[in-house]
Amino acid sequence: MKIRERRDKIREMSPDELRGKERELQEQLFRLRFQKSIGQLDDGGKIRDTRRDIARVKTIIRQHDIERARTQGAEAKR
C-alpha cells in the first residue's frame, strides 16, 4: 500500500478508531523488535514503516484534538 493511500485511510478514521490503530501499531512494533532481537526479522524496513505509521496516527489524533478545542473555544465565546 502506498503512503498516500495509508495516509488517506488513516485520515478517514474516527478518533476512537485512531487510538485503537495506535495501540495495534505499538503492539506490531513490539513484535517486530522482538523478531529482530532473535534474528527472525528479514526486512528491517518494516520497523521504520511501522514507526512512521505510528507518527502519522499520532499527528492526526493531535490535529483532531486541536480542531475540537478550537470549536469548543468558539462555542464558549458565543
Contacts in CASP RR format, 6 or more apart in sequence:
PFRMAT RR
TARGET T0000
AUTHOR 0000-0000-0000
METHOD contacts of the structure
MODEL  1
MKIRERRDKIREMSPDELRGKERELQEQLFRLRFQKSIGQLDDGGKIRDT
RRDIARVKTIIRQHDIERARTQGAEAKR
1 9 0 8 1.000
6 53 0 8 1.000
6 56 0 8 1.000
7 56 0 8 1.000
10 18 0 8 1.000
10 21 0 8 1.000
10 53 0 8 1.000
10 56 0 8 1.000
10 57 0 8 1.000
10 60 0 8 1.000
11 60 0 8 1.000
13 21 0 8 1.000
13 60 0 8 1.000
15 61 0 8 1.000
15 64 0 8 1.000
18 57 0 8 1.000
18 60 0 8 1.000
18 61 0 8 1.000
18 64 0 8 1.000
19 61 0 8 1.000
21 57 0 8 1.000
22 54 0 8 1.000
22 57 0 8 1.000
22 58 0 8 1.000
22 61 0 8 1.000
25 50 0 8 1.000
25 53 0 8 1.000
25 54 0 8 1.000
25 57 0 8 1.000
26 54 0 8 1.000
28 50 0 8 1.000
29 47 0 8 1.000
29 50 0 8 1.000
29 51 0 8 1.000
29 54 0 8 1.000
32 41 0 8 1.000
32 44 0 8 1.000
32 46 0 8 1.000
32 47 0 8 1.000
32 50 0 8 1.000
33 47 0 8 1.000
35 41 0 8 1.000
36 44 0 8 1.000
36 47 0 8 1.000
41 47 0 8 1.000
END
